[in-house]
Amino acid sequence: FVGIEHRDAALQGLLRRFAAHLLWIVRHADLPGQQLVLPCTEFLNAHWVSAMSALECESLFALEAWIDPPARMRGFEAAVDAERFSAGPQPKPEDAQRIARLYGALEAARKGAAEEDAAVCEARAAIEGCFSDLTAPVWALLLGIVRREREVAGAAHLPRRIEWDRIAYGLHQERLDKMLANPRGIGFLEGARGAALRRDELERAGALLEVEEAIDDPLKMLPAGARPARRSEGQVHSVQSG
């Protein structure tokens, strides 16, 4: 919608600002070590170990069931049982069909009727109830995970990452203010130089995160696939970014 020529210049500026904000969130979420947007499955896989495959670990319900299974049930059994639940973002085919029918009923009720008409309100309430049924278990799962993980102390270098997020967000807001003052002054596409700088930023952030994690948790230095009986010894004293 950014390219739409709208008669209201102020509204067009706000649309460009909103698009730029969404784009920044997506780009910042790709930055290694950022703490602003953390996918729950990615977060749990970074701190917990299971025998599930990478594909199976994409199911939040199954992953959490393995980590914290019900009483008298083993992790893999709980994970298999939990795979029938979906955390989204796309609904199951049968749920999608149900939603489509409800929206069809709403459109039919709106024909020749006001928004406050009883039939319209009833159809709208049915849609809200459907989405509530689909999202309530997911929200309960997410909140439970957040409560448990908050009981664990953060890594020593976590404040540095949060501070970088704060600085990056402040610079982003300054850029948005300039964009609102001059909507056409800042583009959305980056050239070859911008792409090179972006790659360098990602590589530096990834290298710094790897070293910080090795300092915070020496087990990170174990080679992939190392057996528990094998040991890798080493000590990292300090790290400098730049």
C-alpha positions, 0 to 999 in steps of 0.5 A: 500500500506504500505506492498508493497515491492518496489525495491526503498527503498526511495520510500517505505519510503515515502509511509510509511511516507504518510500512517503514516501521514494519520493515524495520521490525522484520529486518531487526528480527533477523539480527543475531542476538536481538531481544526485541522479537523472539519466536518462542520455538526458536527461544526454547530450542536455543535453551532446551535439548530434546530428541525431536527433529528440527521439523518437529521442534517447529511445533510449539505445543509438541516442543513444550510438551517434551520440555515439561510433560504431564505427570507420569508421561515421558517427553516423547509421548507427550510430544506425540499427543500434543502434535494434534494442536496447532499454534498457527499462524495458519489455521487448520483446513477445517478451521479455515473452512469454518471461518469462511462459513462464518464470514459468509454468514456475516456478509449475508446478514449485512445485506440490507441491515444496519451494523447494530442489527441483531442478526449482524451482531450475532454473526459477528459474535460467532466469528469472535467466538471462533477466533477466541476458541482458536487463540485461547489455548495458544495464549495460555501456552505462551504465557505459561512458557514466559512465566517459567523462563522468567524464573531463570536468571538471564545471561551476563551479556543479556544487558548489552543486547537489550541496550543495543536494541534500545539504541537501534529502536531510538535511531529507527524512531528518528528516521521515522520522524524524518520520513514523516516530515519528508515522506518522499525523502527516504526510500525503501529499497537499498542499493549494493552498498546498503546490502553490503553494509547489511551483510557486514552487520549480520556477520558482526552480530553473529560473531559477537553473539557466538563469543558472548554465548561461549563466555556465558555458557562454556558448553556452547564450545562443545563441537556439534554432535559431541558425546557427553563423555567427550570434553572440550576445555577452554576459557574465554576471558574477554571479548571486544566488539568493533 
